[in-house]
Amino acid sequence: MKITSQEEYGVRCLLQIGRRGAEASLTIPEIARAEGLSNPYVAKLMRVLRRGELVTSARGQAGGYTLARPLSRITVGEALAVLGGRLYEPEFCEQHHGSEEVCAHSIDCSIRFLWRSVQQVVDQVPSKATLEDLLPKPSAGPVPPPPTQLTRIGIN
């Protein structure tokens, strides 16, 4: 599985807003500055996230982007689906059937079974992990190293 830059940076933009709290609102320049991205690229990402109903936007002096739901109710899988789609979609075979009207392997396609199985396995982790799981927990001491296991979501 390959994560696109749009998926990576889109999730980072969501986390930037989420770090500020439930009612926080950030503008495109604020997000761009925090992530080291250009304003036009962040504007594109936020448009995709807004259309995917993961953020809401407000215009004006106090405007900006706010999460549509708390971080704990947005899964990584949902964000990735909005930002780029899935590795395998059932419609793939209908769209890529070669020069024939119907794929020559539509009845006994072993490759389709493989991709469907891979997609099911790949969906397990992002569908269990929320954006809240990606943020470090507040602590009084030094920042711990990144986890080697995703125990919070049941992955060892």
Secondary structure, 3 states (H helix, E strand, C coil): CCCCHHHHHHHHHHHHHHHCCCCCCECHHHHHHHHCCCHHHHHHHHHHHHHCCCEEEECCCCCEEEECCCHHHCEHHHHHHHHCCCCCCCCHHHHCCCCCCCCCCCCCCHHHHHHHHHHHHHHHHHHHCEHHHHCCCCCCCCCCCCCCCEHHHCEC
